[in-house]
Amino acid sequence: MRSLTSRELRQLYLDFFRSKGHAVINSASLIPENDPTVLFTTAGMHPLVPYLMGEKHPEGRRLCDVQKCVRTGDIDEVGDASHCTFFEMLGNWSLGDYFKKESIAFSFEFLTSKEWLGIPKDRLYFTCFEGDENAPRDTVSFDRWVELGVDPSHIVFLPKKNNWWGPAGQTGPCGPDTEIFYDTGAEPCSPSCHAGCDCPKYLEIWNNVFMEYNKTAEGKYEPLKQKNVDTGMGLDRTVATLQGAESVFDTDAFSDIIAKIAELSHKNYKDSPENIKAFRIIADHIRCAVFMIGDQRGITPSNVDQGYILRRLIRRSIRFSMQLGIPEKGLCEIAKVVIAQYGSFYTELEDNRDKILSELQREENRFASTLKKGIREFNKLRSTLESTKIGGVDAFHLYDTYGFPIEFTVELAAENGLTVDIPAFHEAFKAHQALSQAGAEQRFKGGLADNTEATTSLHTATHLMHTALRKVLNDESVAQKGSNITPERLRFDFSFPRKVTPEELREVERLVNEAIAADVPIVCEEMTVDDAKAQGAIGLFESKYGSKVKVYTMGEFSKEICGGPHAERTGELGSFHIIKEEASSAGVRRIKAVLKK
């Protein structure tokens, strides 16, 4: 069996299928085009669905590629020996050309021939579709493996949940598959242990999918006019097999990345189970983040869709980098190693190098202080628990007050032998949403139409504008009289006896934009009203305050008592523009303003 690096395997695979008449095509984007059913390209078939349905591909009917993929369902599992969020899928395709017999022969030759991988055939095991009401038992694949010299005892028939490849979305091409496993030499988990079992003995390395059906919106399986072959071989897993590595993280694909983490943390990868988990999570998540940001249709961190997944990966990396003692800006140093590892093949990473590093640094700046605070508050909460369960209200308090993601609370709880009352958390979250949206007058006084990122940013900008107005108008009687903030604009009422001049409005704009450009962290502290006043905090609607209040500080510029959501740094807000100033009532003026990203 040949021991190949990931680069060598990638190239050898393409060379093999080129020799079999396949055109080599480039990897498609990680972000699917015109497919709202999935956030990311999760398999090689996504970009090729039109051709699987019969459209002619410009490169012909035989194709091969290395497709970059992301699967996010197992983020919490990353840290073990096999789970990754980003992976490369080696694939070969027949678009209405050859079918099962030829496909299986190609796979067997590449895996077992000494000219190619040279894996001993007695280490390989196989599964085939057992059949159901939608499709018959796949005896063709079984017979073909036996014809090639496979011992029948190495082949097992399994049901649809194991040996059926569904469509990319809810509908589309699908069909039975035959999967190829490598016997790792581990002890069987039971007398009935077999290929396809979840235990470590059998490692899946290749999947040959025979797309001969189309799943309709009604859930029916109709025969496709064009029968196709779609195979997928996981590059990381196959390299681990060839190199005899304990896990994908112990291969050359990760070795330089792991070494950089060790250098930055001054810790050894395998000193403890905690180190192993932290090293693997950082290595996987930063690799994935680099590919997401550097993609030809690259994304940036946000609170929705693909951007939310990216933000979650980066922030989880930050948490574990702090655990290892990696200094600030360490994530960028790790990202540079990822770019060096993959940039020669995926040239978009080198092309977008500056963007990748700046987005990672920006997100690290945003979240580091929030995370420290959240972990500190979590530990305080843990020390006061009288049971092994964190209540939903407490978990929501960590989320609402400190911006601490519920996923982190759950993860920290598990690490400390605790659980979280998730249903109660969601109840508290819904109650908070209902309160935020209740009644037009309450919305006016509370100021916020919702808790979206856009509304939160405008709410934060309102505090900066309030301070700027007091400075420009040189009048301590300037005080907030009400606000109404939607995702589109802010409306702010304040006490002042005359019209604000255009020159004064321009100066307010300048001061607010100057504070935004400073990109300072927005710090939240809980204290008594008297302490807040002693620190110079501006207080509004004081009759509504409880014994303790939240005070938000933005550098040297603004300090206010407030109970609403805020951005994490002023630099997130964008550009501030006043669009209107008018009278609201006697002695009260009204300003409307917007933020432009």
C-alpha positions in Angstrom: 0.0 0.0 0.0 1.4 3.4 -1.1 1.9 6.1 1.5 0.9 9.3 -0.2 0.6 12.9 0.9 -2.7 14.7 0.4 -1.3 16.6 -2.6 0.0 13.4 -4.2 -3.4 11.6 -3.7 -5.3 14.6 -5.1 -3.1 14.6 -8.3 -3.0 10.8 -8.6 -6.8 10.5 -8.5 -7.1 13.1 -11.3 -4.4 11.4 -13.4 -6.1 8.0 -13.1 -9.5 9.2 -14.3 -7.9 11.4 -17.0 -6.4 8.1 -18.2 -9.9 6.7 -18.3 -11.2 9.4 -20.6 -12.5 11.8 -17.9 -12.2 15.6 -18.3 -10.8 17.3 -15.2 -13.1 20.2 -14.1 -12.5 22.8 -11.4 -14.2 22.8 -8.0 -17.3 24.8 -7.9 -18.0 27.4 -5.2 -18.8 26.4 -1.6 -21.8 28.7 -1.9 -24.4 27.1 -4.2 -25.9 29.2 -6.9 -29.7 29.4 -7.3 -30.3 26.7 -4.7 -32.0 28.1 -1.6 -32.5 24.6 0.0 -28.9 24.4 1.2 -26.4 26.9 2.7 -23.3 25.2 1.4 -22.1 22.7 -1.2 -22.2 19.5 0.8 -21.4 17.0 -2.0 -19.9 17.0 -5.4 -23.3 16.5 -7.0 -24.6 20.0 -6.1 -23.0 21.9 -8.9 -23.8 19.2 -11.5 -27.5 18.7 -10.8 -28.5 20.2 -14.2 -26.3 17.8 -16.0 -27.5 14.8 -14.0 -31.0 15.8 -15.2 -29.9 15.6 -18.8 -28.4 19.0 -19.7 -25.2 18.6 -21.8 -22.0 19.4 -19.9 -19.5 21.4 -22.1 -16.6 19.0 -21.1 -18.5 15.9 -22.1 -20.1 12.9 -20.4 -17.1 11.7 -18.3 -15.9 14.1 -15.7 -13.7 14.1 -12.6 -12.9 16.8 -10.0 -11.9 17.7 -6.5 -14.9 19.4 -4.9 -14.6 21.5 -1.8 -17.5 20.8 0.6 -18.8 21.9 4.0 -21.2 20.0 6.2 -22.4 21.8 9.3 -24.6 19.2 11.0 -21.7 17.8 13.0 -20.0 21.0 14.2 -20.3 19.9 17.8 -18.7 16.5 17.0 -15.5 18.1 15.6 -12.7 17.3 18.0 -13.0 13.5 17.6 -10.9 11.4 15.2 -12.9 11.8 12.0 -15.4 14.7 11.9 -14.5 17.8 9.9 -16.7 20.7 8.7 -14.6 21.3 5.5 -13.5 18.5 3.4 -12.4 17.7 -0.2 -14.4 15.1 -2.1 -12.6 13.4 -5.0 -15.3 12.5 -7.6 -15.8 11.0 -11.0 -18.9 11.2 -13.0 -20.7 9.5 -15.8 -23.5 11.5 -17.3 -25.5 8.9 -19.2 -22.3 7.1 -20.3 -21.0 4.0 -18.3 -22.9 2.7 -15.3 -22.5 0.3 -12.4 -20.2 -2.3 -13.8 -17.6 0.1 -15.2 -17.8 2.4 -12.2 -17.1 -0.4 -9.8 -14.2 -1.7 -11.9 -12.6 1.8 -12.0 -12.8 2.1 -8.2 -11.4 -1.4 -7.6 -8.5 -0.8 -10.0 -7.6 2.6 -8.4 -7.8 1.2 -4.9 -6.0 -2.1 -5.4 -3.6 -1.8 -8.3 0.0 -1.4 -7.3 0.3 1.2 -10.0 -2.2 3.4 -8.1 -3.0 3.0 -4.4 -2.1 -0.7 -3.9 -4.5 -1.4 -1.0 -4.7 -5.2 -0.2 -8.1 -6.3 -1.4 -8.6 -8.4 1.8 -8.6 -5.1 3.8 -11.6 -3.8 1.8 -15.3 -4.4 2.6 -18.4 -3.3 0.8 -22.1 -2.6 1.3 -25.0 -2.7 -1.3 -28.6 -1.5 -1.2 -31.0 -4.3 0.0 -34.0 -2.9 -1.8 -37.4 -1.6 -0.7 -40.8 -0.5 -2.2 -39.1 2.2 -4.2 -36.2 0.3 -5.8 -35.0 -3.3 -6.2 -32.2 -5.1 -4.4 -28.8 -4.1 -6.0 -27.6 -7.5 -7.1 -25.7 -6.0 -10.0 -23.2 -4.3 -7.7 -22.9 -7.3 -5.5 -22.2 -9.6 -8.5 -19.7 -7.1 -10.0 -17.6 -7.0 -6.8 -17.5 -10.8 -6.7 -16.4 -10.9 -10.4 -13.5 -8.7 -9.5 -12.3 -11.1 -6.8 -14.0 -9.8 -3.7 -14.8 -12.5 -1.1 -18.7 -12.5 -0.8 -18.4 -12.5 3.0 -16.9 -9.0 2.6 -20.1 -7.7 1.1 -23.3 -6.9 3.1 -26.7 -5.6 2.0 -28.1 -2.7 4.0 -31.3 -0.6 3.9 -32.0 2.8 2.4 -30.7 4.8 5.5 -27.3 3.3 4.8 -27.1 2.7 1.0 -29.2 5.3 -0.7 -28.0 8.8 -1.8 -30.8 11.3 -1.6 -31.2 14.5 -3.7 -29.2 17.6 -3.0 -32.4 19.3 -1.8 -35.9 18.0 -1.2 -36.3 16.8 -4.8 -34.0 15.8 -7.6 -31.7 12.9 -8.8 -31.0 10.1 -6.3 -30.4 6.4 -6.2 -28.8 3.4 -4.6 -25.1 3.3 -3.8 -22.4 0.8 -3.0 -19.9 1.9 -0.3 -16.3 0.9 0.2 -14.8 0.5 3.6 -11.2 -0.1 4.9 -10.7 -2.5 7.8 -8.6 -0.5 10.3 -7.7 -3.6 12.3 -9.7 -2.5 15.3 -11.5 -5.1 17.3 -15.1 -5.7 16.2 -17.7 -4.1 18.3 -19.8 -7.3 18.4 -20.2 -10.7 16.8 -22.5 -9.1 14.2 -20.1 -6.2 13.4 -20.0 -5.5 9.7 -19.1 -2.8 7.1 -21.4 0.2 7.7 -21.3 -0.3 11.5 -20.7 2.9 13.5 -17.7 1.4 15.3 -14.0 2.3 14.4 -13.3 -1.1 12.7 -14.6 -0.1 9.3 -13.7 3.3 7.8 -15.7 4.4 4.7 -13.4 5.7 2.0 -15.5 5.7 -1.2 -19.1 5.8 -2.2 -20.3 5.0 -5.7 -23.8 6.4 -6.2 -26.0 5.2 -9.1 -28.4 8.0 -9.9 -31.3 6.3 -11.7 -34.3 8.0 -10.0 -35.8 11.4 -9.6 -37.5 12.2 -6.4 -40.6 14.4 -7.0 -42.2 17.0 -4.8 -44.9 14.3 -4.0 -42.2 11.9 -2.7 -42.4 9.6 -5.7 -39.3 8.0 -7.2 -39.4 8.1 -11.0 -36.8 6.5 -13.3 -34.4 9.1 -14.8 -34.2 9.1 -18.6 -30.4 9.4 -18.2 -28.7 7.1 -15.7 -25.7 8.6 -14.0 -22.7 7.7 -11.8 -21.6 10.0 -9.0 -18.7 8.8 -6.9 -17.2 10.4 -3.8 -13.9 9.6 -2.1 -13.1 11.6 1.0 -9.5 12.9 0.5 -8.7 13.3 4.2 -10.0 9.9 5.2 -8.2 8.1 2.4 -4.9 9.9 3.2 -5.3 8.8 6.8 -5.8 5.2 5.6 -2.7 5.3 3.4 -0.5 7.0 6.0 -1.7 4.7 8.8 -2.7 7.7 10.8 -4.8 7.6 13.9 -7.1 10.3 12.6 -7.4 12.8 9.7 -5.8 15.3 12.1 -2.6 13.2 12.2 -2.0 13.4 8.4 0.1 15.9 6.4 -3.1 17.8 5.6 -3.1 19.1 9.2 0.5 18.6 10.4 1.7 22.1 9.7 -1.5 23.6 11.1 -1.2 21.6 14.3 2.5 22.6 14.5 1.5 26.3 14.3 -1.1 25.9 17.1 1.6 24.2 19.3 4.0 27.0 18.6 1.5 29.7 19.5 0.1 28.0 22.6 3.4 26.5 23.9 1.5 23.3 24.4 1.8 19.8 23.0 -1.0 18.4 20.8 -1.4 15.1 22.6 -0.5 16.0 26.2 -4.1 15.6 27.3 -7.6 14.8 25.9 -8.5 18.4 26.4 -5.5 19.5 24.3 -6.3 17.0 21.5 -9.9 18.3 21.3 -8.9 22.0 21.3 -6.1 21.5 18.7 -8.5 19.7 16.4 -11.4 22.1 16.7 -9.1 25.1 16.0 -7.4 23.4 13.1 -10.7 22.3 11.5 -12.7 25.5 12.1 -9.9 27.9 10.9 -9.4 25.7 7.8 -13.1 25.8 7.1 -13.3 29.6 7.8 -10.4 30.3 5.4 -12.2 28.5 2.6 -15.5 30.2 3.3 -14.1 33.7 3.3 -11.6 33.0 0.4 -14.2 31.3 -1.8 -14.9 32.7 -5.2 -18.3 33.7 -3.8 -16.8 34.3 -0.4 -18.9 35.2 2.7 -18.2 37.2 5.8 -19.4 36.7 9.4 -22.9 37.7 10.1 -26.0 36.7 12.2 -27.8 34.9 9.3 -27.4 32.0 6.9 -23.9 31.2 5.8 -22.4 34.1 7.7 -23.9 32.8 10.9 -22.2 29.4 10.4 -18.9 31.2 9.6 -19.2 33.4 12.7 -19.9 30.3 14.9 -16.8 28.5 13.6 -14.6 31.5 14.2 -16.0 32.2 17.7 -15.7 28.5 18.7 -12.0 28.7 17.5 -11.5 31.8 19.7 -12.9 30.0 22.7 -10.5 27.1 22.4 -7.6 29.3 21.5 -8.1 31.1 24.8 -8.3 27.8 26.5 -4.9 26.9 25.1 -3.4 30.4 25.8 -2.9 31.4 22.2 -2.3 35.2 22.1 -4.5 37.6 20.2 -4.1 37.6 16.4 -3.1 34.0 16.7 -6.0 32.9 14.4 -4.5 34.9 11.6 -1.2 33.1 12.0 -2.9 29.8 11.8 -4.9 31.0 8.7 -1.6 31.8 7.0 -0.5 28.2 7.3 -3.8 27.0 5.9 -3.4 29.3 2.9 0.2 28.0 2.4 -1.1 24.4 2.6 -3.9 24.8 0.0 -3.2 27.9 -1.9 -1.3 26.3 -4.8 -4.3 24.2 -5.7 -7.1 26.5 -4.6 -5.6 29.7 -6.0 -8.6 31.8 -4.8 -7.2 31.5 -1.3 -4.0 33.3 -2.3 -6.0 35.8 -4.4 -8.2 36.6 -1.3 -5.4 36.4 1.3 -5.9 40.0 2.6 -9.6 39.6 2.9 -9.3 36.3 4.8 -6.9 37.7 7.3 -8.8 41.0 7.9 -12.2 39.3 8.4 -10.7 36.8 10.9 -9.0 39.7 12.8 -12.1 41.8 12.8 -14.2 38.9 14.2 -11.6 38.1 16.8 -11.6 41.8 17.9 -15.4 41.8 18.1 -15.8 38.7 20.1 -12.7 38.3 22.4 -13.9 40.5 25.2 -17.5 39.2 25.0 -16.2 35.6 25.3 -14.0 36.4 28.3 -17.0 38.1 30.1 -19.4 35.3 29.2 -17.0 32.5 30.5 -16.5 34.5 33.7 -20.3 34.8 34.2 -20.8 31.1 33.4 -18.3 30.1 36.0 -20.0 32.4 38.6 -23.4 30.8 37.7 -21.9 27.3 37.9 -20.5 27.9 41.4 -24.0 28.8 42.6 -25.9 25.9 41.1 -27.8 23.6 43.5 -28.3 20.9 40.8 -26.7 19.6 37.6 -29.0 21.6 35.3 -28.6 25.2 34.2 -32.0 26.8 34.0 -33.3 28.3 30.8 -33.7 31.8 32.3 -30.0 31.7 33.4 -28.9 30.5 30.0 -30.9 33.3 28.4 -29.4 35.8 30.8 -25.9 34.8 29.6 -27.1 35.2 26.0 -29.1 38.4 26.4 -26.8 40.3 28.8 -23.4 39.1 27.8 -23.9 38.0 24.2 -22.8 34.5 25.1 -24.0 32.0 22.4 -26.3 29.3 23.7 -24.1 26.7 21.9 -21.2 27.8 24.1 -23.3 27.5 27.3 -24.3 23.9 26.3 -20.7 23.0 25.5 -19.3 24.4 28.7 -22.0 22.8 30.7 -21.2 19.4 29.1 -17.5 19.8 29.9 -18.5 20.4 33.5 -20.9 17.5 33.8 -24.0 19.8 33.6 -27.0 20.1 31.3 -29.0 23.1 30.1 -32.7 23.4 30.1 -33.0 24.2 26.3 -36.8 24.2 26.1 -36.9 26.8 29.0 -34.2 28.8 27.2 -36.4 29.0 24.1 -39.4 29.9 26.2 -37.4 32.8 27.7 -36.2 33.8 24.3 -39.8 33.9 22.9 -41.0 35.8 25.9 -38.3 38.4 25.3 -39.3 38.7 21.7 -42.9 39.1 22.6 -42.0 41.8 25.1 -39.9 43.6 22.5 -42.7 43.6 20.0 -45.6 44.4 22.3 -47.7 47.5 21.5 -46.9 50.6 19.4 -46.4 52.9 22.4 -44.1 50.4 24.2 -42.1 50.1 21.0 -41.8 53.9 20.9 -40.7 54.2 24.5 -38.5 51.1 24.4 -37.3 52.2 21.0 -36.8 48.9 19.2 -39.0 47.2 16.6 -36.9 44.0 16.9 -33.5 42.6 17.9 -32.1 42.2 14.4 -28.5 43.1 13.7 -29.6 46.2 11.7 -31.9 47.5 14.5 -29.2 46.7 17.1 -26.6 48.8 15.1 -29.0 51.7 14.8 -29.8 51.5 18.5 -26.1 51.7 19.3 -25.7 54.6 17.0 -28.5 56.4 18.9 -26.3 56.5 22.0 -23.4 57.9 20.0 -25.7 60.6 18.5 -27.1 61.5 21.9 -23.6 62.2 23.3 -22.7 64.1 20.1 -25.8 66.3 20.4 -25.0 67.2 24.0 -21.4 68.1 22.9 -22.4 70.1 19.9 -25.3 71.9 21.4 -23.4 72.5 24.6 -26.6 72.0 26.6 -26.9 69.6 29.4 -30.7 69.9 29.2 -30.5 67.9 25.9 -32.1 64.6 27.0 -33.8 61.7 25.2 -37.6 62.0 25.1 -38.3 58.9 23.1 -37.0 56.8 20.2 -38.4 54.5 17.6 -35.8 52.2 15.8 -36.5 49.8 12.9 -34.0 47.9 10.8 -34.2 50.7 8.2 -33.7 53.9 10.3 -33.6 55.4 13.8 -35.9 58.2 15.1 -34.8 60.1 18.1 -36.7 62.7 20.1 -34.8 65.0 22.5 -35.4 68.1 24.5 -34.1 71.3 22.9 -35.8 74.7 22.4 -34.9 75.6 18.8 -34.2 74.1 15.4 -30.7 72.5 15.1 -28.7 74.3 12.3 -27.3 72.4 9.3 -23.8 73.2 10.5 -24.6 71.6 13.9 -26.1 68.5 12.3 -23.0 68.1 10.2 -20.8 68.3 13.3 -23.0 65.7 15.1 -22.5 63.4 12.0 -18.7 64.0 12.1 -18.4 63.1 15.8 -20.5 60.0 15.5 -18.6 58.8 12.5 -15.3 59.5 14.3 -16.5 57.4 17.2 -17.5 54.6 14.8 -14.1 54.8 13.0 -12.3 54.4 16.4 -13.7 50.8 16.5 -13.7 50.6 20.2 -15.3 47.7 22.1 -18.7 48.3 23.7 -18.5 47.3 27.3 -21.5 46.3 29.4 -21.4 46.4 33.2 -24.1 45.9 35.8 -24.1 48.3 38.8 -26.4 50.3 41.0 -28.0 53.5 39.7 -26.0 55.6 42.2 -22.7 54.0 41.0 -23.7 54.6 37.4 -24.4 58.3 38.1 -21.1 58.5 40.0 -19.3 57.3 36.8 -21.0 60.0 34.7 -23.5 57.7 32.9 -26.4 59.3 31.2 -29.7 58.0 32.6 -33.1 58.0 30.9 -36.5 57.2 32.3 -35.1 56.6 35.7 -38.4 55.8 37.4 -38.2 52.5 35.5 -34.8 51.4 36.8 -34.5 48.5 39.2 -31.9 48.1 41.9 -29.3 47.4 39.3 -28.8 48.7 35.8 -26.7 47.9 32.7 -24.2 50.6 31.7 -22.8 50.6 28.2 -19.5 52.3 27.7 -18.0 53.1 24.2 -14.4 54.2 24.8 -14.2 57.8 26.2 -17.1 58.9 24.0 -20.3 57.5 25.5 -21.5 56.0 28.8 -25.3 55.4 29.1 -27.7 53.3 31.2 -29.7 51.1 28.8 -31.4 47.7 28.8 -31.4 47.1 25.0 -29.1 45.1 22.7 -25.9 46.7 21.4 -23.2 45.9 18.9 -20.0 44.5 20.2 -17.7 47.3 18.7 -18.5 50.7 17.2 -16.7 49.7 14.0 -19.5 47.4 13.1 -22.0 50.2 12.6 -21.0 51.5 9.2 -21.4 55.2 8.1 -23.9 57.4 10.0 -26.1 59.9 8.1 -28.8 62.3 9.4 -31.6 62.5 6.9 -34.1 64.8 8.7 -34.4 67.2 11.7 -37.8 68.6 12.7 -40.1 69.6 15.6 -41.8 66.8 17.4 -43.7 68.8 20.0 -43.2 72.0 22.1 -39.5 72.0 23.2 -38.8 68.6 21.7 -36.9 68.1 18.4 -36.8 64.9 16.3 -33.9 63.5 14.2 -34.1 60.7 11.7 -30.9 59.0 10.7 -29.6 55.9 8.9 -26.5 53.7 8.8 -24.9 52.7 5.5 -22.6 49.6 5.5 
